[in-house]
Amino acid sequence: MSTFILLFATLLAATPVEPTARWQGMIKDVSLRKLAPEEGFLADAKSLETVWKVWRPEEEIPTVDFSKEIILVGVVPGPNRVGFQPSLDEKGDLKFVVLGTLVDGPGFGYLLLKVSREGVKTVNLKPLRARPADDGKDARVSASGTGKLAALEQKLVGAWIGHGPCVGNWVFQSDGTFHHADYGPGAGAFETGRWKIEWNELPPTLVLTGSPSKFYVVRLNDQHLNLRWIGDIDARVEEHERGTEKDDVSIRIRILDSAVSRFHGNTKYGAGKTFPPDLKTLVDIGILREESLLDLWGKEFKYDVSGKGNKRNQPHIWTETPDKKVIDNWSDSDK
């Protein structure tokens, strides 16, 4: 017996649940269908706001008491009308099967039903819970929210430390440049370039030039940045936490250190025999961008090609913080 037949048979044995409100529509832009929750329901005000402001931007967001009510969401492809009848079984599972008309064409149709959550434990066997809360300033907001747009872009500025293999660490600067280090197999890759956020769809897209790459900004607040690479529909969400000023400078220094090693290992420059005489050489030959030569405070990083004072006989790269503390490319074991 197919899953559909099994579910439909179960619906016949359950108690119909009548909606207290319904909203239906059709949208031509099929990319906005991704706002439909995978679990088939909205269980908190923030989730409703995210969907409503994009699907029904001309209307006020309805009042919903999510402690007592839930919004069921059904979508079908094409310019079609949607219909479904929810039913509650004896185990507290609220079940429904989404049906629609069969008109060919672009876009999608949707139906939102407000129903009581009394006695409801799951929806189509999926746990009934709200989206985890952060600080109420998540990146998933209306593309028309121009006031929030600037604030969210500003939140991206600074250092971000990745969690998990191959994720890497980031520095985003307010001038629109970025540094990405410690990612990929072996965590030795780096890149620099320019960044911007596009709001033509939700979640917003982080666009990088110099890579080039695109990521969905799944989450962005004061402490968390979650990205998902657009190039692969099965790509994992890469999680990052806010870094410190020291992290910011250390990421930049690791990029410089990696660039020096790349020069050193290139047969064109005498592999294993010579290091770049200065950091600007790395910009002149295209290994680095010019903004990579500056620290967090806009000063040029210092460079000593002789590498005096370290055990590896490699160049010394460093800078000083405003309170005269040195941050460099040598660990204590190298000194």
C-alpha positions as CSV (number, residue, x, y, z in Angstrom):
1,M,0.0,0.0,0.0
2,S,1.5,3.4,-1.0
3,T,2.1,6.1,1.6
4,F,-0.6,8.2,0.1
5,I,-3.2,5.5,0.3
6,L,-2.2,4.6,3.8
7,L,-2.4,8.2,4.9
8,F,-5.8,8.7,3.1
9,A,-7.2,5.6,4.8
10,T,-6.0,7.0,8.2
11,L,-7.7,10.3,7.5
12,L,-11.1,8.6,7.0
13,A,-10.8,7.1,10.5
14,A,-9.8,10.4,12.2
15,T,-12.0,13.3,13.3
16,P,-12.2,16.3,10.9
17,V,-10.8,19.6,12.2
18,E,-12.5,22.7,10.9
19,P,-10.4,25.8,10.2
20,T,-11.2,29.0,11.9
21,A,-9.7,31.1,9.1
22,R,-8.2,30.4,5.7
23,W,-6.1,32.4,3.2
24,Q,-5.5,31.2,-0.4
25,G,-3.6,32.6,-3.3
26,M,-1.3,32.0,-6.3
27,I,2.2,33.4,-6.8
28,K,4.0,33.6,-10.2
29,D,7.5,33.7,-8.8
30,V,8.2,30.0,-8.1
31,S,11.4,30.8,-6.2
32,L,9.2,32.1,-3.3
33,R,7.8,28.6,-2.8
34,K,10.9,27.8,-0.8
35,L,9.3,29.8,2.1
36,A,6.8,27.0,2.5
37,P,7.8,25.1,5.7
38,E,9.0,21.6,5.1
39,E,7.0,20.3,8.1
40,G,3.8,21.7,6.6
41,F,2.9,24.1,9.4
42,L,3.7,27.4,11.1
43,A,3.9,27.3,14.9
44,D,5.2,30.7,15.9
45,A,4.7,34.4,15.1
46,K,8.1,34.9,13.5
47,S,7.6,32.0,11.0
48,L,4.2,33.4,10.0
49,E,5.6,36.9,9.6
50,T,8.4,35.6,7.3
51,V,5.9,33.9,5.0
52,W,3.1,36.5,5.2
53,K,5.2,39.5,4.3
54,V,6.4,37.9,1.0
55,W,3.3,35.9,0.0
56,R,0.6,38.5,1.1
57,P,2.6,41.8,1.4
58,E,-0.4,44.1,0.9
59,E,-2.3,42.7,3.9
60,E,-1.9,43.0,7.7
61,I,-0.5,40.0,9.4
62,P,-3.4,38.2,11.1
63,T,-3.5,37.7,14.9
64,V,-2.8,34.2,15.9
65,D,-2.6,32.8,19.4
66,F,0.1,30.2,18.8
67,S,-0.4,28.8,22.3
68,K,-3.8,27.7,21.2
69,E,-3.6,27.7,17.3
70,I,-1.5,26.6,14.4
71,I,-1.3,27.5,10.7
72,L,-1.3,24.6,8.3
73,V,0.4,25.2,4.9
74,G,-0.3,23.5,1.6
75,V,1.3,24.3,-1.7
76,V,1.0,22.9,-5.2
77,P,2.9,23.7,-8.4
78,G,1.4,25.9,-11.1
79,P,-1.3,28.5,-11.0
80,N,-3.6,26.1,-9.1
81,R,-6.1,26.3,-6.3
82,V,-5.3,24.2,-3.2
83,G,-7.5,22.2,-0.9
84,F,-7.1,19.9,2.1
85,Q,-9.1,18.7,5.0
86,P,-7.1,18.2,8.3
87,S,-8.2,15.4,10.6
88,L,-7.0,14.5,14.2
89,D,-6.5,10.9,15.1
90,E,-6.7,9.3,18.6
91,K,-2.9,9.6,19.0
92,G,-2.9,13.4,18.5
93,D,-1.5,13.3,15.0
94,L,-3.1,16.1,12.8
95,K,-3.1,14.7,9.3
96,F,-3.8,16.2,5.9
97,V,-3.2,15.5,2.2
98,V,-2.7,18.5,-0.1
99,L,-4.7,18.4,-3.3
100,G,-4.9,20.9,-6.2
101,T,-6.3,21.7,-9.6
102,L,-4.3,20.7,-12.6
103,V,-3.6,23.9,-14.6
104,D,-0.2,24.1,-16.3
105,G,1.8,27.2,-15.9
106,P,4.4,29.0,-13.9
107,G,4.3,29.7,-10.2
108,F,2.5,27.9,-7.4
109,G,-0.7,28.0,-5.4
110,Y,-1.0,27.9,-1.6
111,L,-3.5,27.5,1.2
112,L,-3.1,28.6,4.8
113,L,-5.5,27.2,7.4
114,K,-5.7,28.4,11.0
115,V,-6.8,25.5,13.2
116,S,-7.0,24.8,16.9
117,R,-4.0,23.0,18.3
118,E,-6.0,21.4,21.1
119,G,-5.0,17.8,21.4
120,V,-2.4,18.1,18.6
121,K,0.9,16.4,19.3
122,T,2.2,16.0,15.8
123,V,1.4,17.1,12.2
124,N,1.7,14.3,9.7
125,L,3.8,12.6,12.3
126,K,6.2,15.6,12.6
127,P,6.7,17.1,16.1
128,L,4.7,20.2,16.8
129,R,7.2,22.8,17.9
130,A,8.1,26.4,17.1
131,R,11.2,27.5,15.3
132,P,14.1,27.9,17.8
133,A,14.3,31.5,18.9
134,D,17.5,33.5,18.7
135,D,17.5,37.3,19.3
136,G,14.5,38.1,17.2
137,K,16.7,39.6,14.5
138,D,17.2,36.7,12.2
139,A,18.1,37.1,8.5
140,R,14.8,35.6,7.4
141,V,12.8,38.8,7.0
142,S,10.9,40.5,4.2
143,A,13.0,41.6,1.3
144,S,11.1,45.0,1.5
145,G,12.4,45.6,5.1
146,T,15.0,48.2,4.0
147,G,15.5,49.4,7.5
148,K,16.4,45.9,8.7
149,L,18.5,45.3,5.6
150,A,21.3,47.7,6.6
151,A,21.3,46.5,10.2
152,L,21.6,42.9,9.2
153,E,24.4,43.7,6.7
154,Q,26.2,45.5,9.5
155,K,25.9,42.3,11.7
156,L,27.9,40.4,9.1
157,V,30.9,42.7,9.7
158,G,33.7,41.1,11.8
159,A,35.3,37.7,12.3
160,W,33.4,34.4,12.2
161,I,34.9,31.1,13.4
162,G,33.6,28.0,11.7
163,H,32.6,24.7,13.3
164,G,33.1,21.4,11.6
165,P,35.6,20.0,9.0
166,C,36.5,22.2,6.0
167,V,34.2,25.1,7.0
168,G,36.9,27.7,7.6
169,N,36.9,31.1,9.1
170,W,35.7,34.5,7.8
171,V,36.4,38.2,8.1
172,F,33.8,40.5,6.5
173,Q,34.7,44.2,6.4
174,S,32.4,47.2,6.2
175,D,34.0,48.3,3.0
176,G,32.6,45.3,1.2
177,T,35.7,43.1,1.2
178,F,36.2,39.7,2.8
179,H,38.9,37.2,3.9
180,H,38.2,33.5,4.0
181,A,40.8,31.2,5.5
182,D,41.4,27.7,6.9
183,Y,38.8,25.9,4.8
184,G,38.7,22.9,2.4
185,P,40.5,19.6,2.7
186,G,43.5,20.1,5.0
187,A,42.1,23.5,6.0
188,G,44.8,25.2,4.0
189,A,42.8,27.1,1.4
190,F,42.2,30.9,1.4
191,E,40.5,33.5,-0.7
192,T,39.8,37.2,-0.6
193,G,37.4,39.4,-2.6
194,R,34.2,41.4,-2.3
195,W,30.9,40.6,-0.7
196,K,27.3,41.8,-0.9
197,I,23.9,40.5,0.1
198,E,21.1,40.2,-2.4
199,W,17.4,40.2,-1.3
200,N,15.6,39.1,-4.5
201,E,14.6,35.9,-2.7
202,L,14.5,34.5,0.8
203,P,16.6,33.5,2.5
204,P,18.9,36.3,1.4
205,T,22.0,35.4,-0.7
206,L,25.6,36.2,0.2
207,V,27.4,36.9,-3.1
208,L,31.2,36.7,-3.2
209,T,33.3,38.0,-6.1
210,G,36.9,36.9,-6.2
211,S,35.8,33.3,-5.3
212,P,33.2,33.3,-6.9
213,S,30.6,31.7,-4.6
214,K,27.0,32.1,-3.4
215,F,25.6,31.1,0.0
216,Y,22.1,31.3,1.4
217,V,22.2,33.2,4.7
218,V,20.2,30.8,6.8
219,R,20.8,32.6,10.1
220,L,22.5,35.8,11.1
221,N,22.4,37.6,14.4
222,D,24.9,39.0,16.9
223,Q,26.5,35.6,17.7
224,H,25.6,33.2,14.9
225,L,26.2,33.0,11.1
226,N,24.9,29.9,9.3
227,L,25.5,29.6,5.5
228,R,24.4,27.0,2.9
229,W,26.3,26.8,-0.4
230,I,23.9,27.3,-3.3
231,G,25.9,25.2,-5.7
232,D,24.6,22.0,-4.2
233,I,21.0,21.4,-3.1
234,D,22.2,18.8,-0.6
235,A,24.9,21.1,0.9
236,R,25.1,21.1,4.6
237,V,24.5,24.3,6.7
238,E,27.9,25.6,7.8
239,E,27.8,27.1,11.3
240,H,29.9,29.9,12.6
241,E,30.2,31.8,15.9
242,R,31.2,35.4,16.3
243,G,35.0,35.8,16.7
244,T,37.0,38.4,18.7
245,E,39.3,41.2,17.4
246,K,42.2,38.8,17.9
247,D,40.5,36.2,15.8
248,D,40.0,38.8,13.1
249,V,43.7,39.7,12.9
250,S,44.8,36.0,13.2
251,I,42.6,35.0,10.2
252,R,44.2,37.8,8.1
253,I,47.7,36.7,9.2
254,R,47.0,33.1,8.4
255,I,46.1,34.2,4.9
256,L,49.3,36.1,4.5
257,D,51.3,33.1,5.9
258,S,49.6,30.8,3.4
259,A,50.3,33.2,0.6
260,V,54.0,33.3,1.5
261,S,54.0,29.5,1.5
262,R,52.3,29.4,-1.9
263,F,55.0,31.7,-3.3
264,H,57.7,29.6,-1.6
265,G,56.4,26.4,-3.2
266,N,55.9,27.7,-6.7
267,T,58.5,26.5,-9.2
268,K,58.2,29.8,-11.0
269,Y,59.8,31.5,-8.1
270,G,62.3,28.8,-7.3
271,A,60.3,26.3,-5.3
272,G,61.7,25.8,-1.8
273,K,64.5,28.3,-2.2
274,T,63.1,31.8,-1.8
275,F,60.4,33.8,0.0
276,P,58.8,37.0,-1.3
277,P,61.0,40.0,-0.4
278,D,57.9,41.9,0.9
279,L,54.2,41.4,1.1
280,K,53.4,43.8,-1.7
281,T,55.1,41.3,-4.1
282,L,52.2,38.9,-3.4
283,V,49.8,41.5,-4.6
284,D,51.8,42.4,-7.7
285,I,51.9,38.7,-8.8
286,G,48.2,38.2,-8.1
287,I,48.3,35.8,-5.1
288,L,46.8,38.4,-2.8
289,R,44.5,41.4,-3.1
290,E,45.8,44.8,-1.8
291,E,43.3,44.9,1.1
292,S,44.9,41.8,2.5
293,L,48.0,43.8,3.5
294,L,46.0,45.8,6.1
295,D,45.1,44.8,9.7
296,L,41.9,45.4,11.5
297,W,42.9,49.0,12.3
298,G,44.0,49.9,8.8
299,K,47.7,49.5,9.4
300,E,50.0,47.6,7.1
301,F,51.2,44.2,8.5
302,K,54.9,44.1,9.3
303,Y,57.1,41.6,7.5
304,D,60.6,40.3,8.1
305,V,61.7,37.9,5.3
306,S,64.7,36.8,7.3
307,G,62.6,35.1,9.9
308,K,65.0,35.9,12.7
309,G,64.0,34.4,16.0
310,N,61.9,31.4,14.9
311,K,62.8,27.7,14.6
312,R,61.3,27.2,11.1
313,N,63.4,29.8,9.4
314,Q,60.3,31.3,7.8
315,P,59.3,35.0,7.5
316,H,57.8,36.8,10.4
317,I,54.4,38.5,9.9
318,W,52.9,40.6,12.7
319,T,51.0,43.6,13.8
320,E,50.3,45.5,17.1
321,T,47.0,46.1,18.7
322,P,46.1,49.6,19.9
323,D,47.3,48.5,23.4
324,K,50.7,47.4,21.9
325,K,50.1,43.6,22.1
326,V,51.7,41.7,19.2
327,I,49.7,39.2,17.1
328,D,51.9,37.2,14.7
329,N,52.3,34.0,12.7
330,W,54.5,32.3,15.2
331,S,53.2,30.0,17.9
332,D,55.2,29.8,21.1
333,S,56.8,26.5,20.0
334,D,58.2,28.3,16.9
335,K,60.0,31.0,18.8
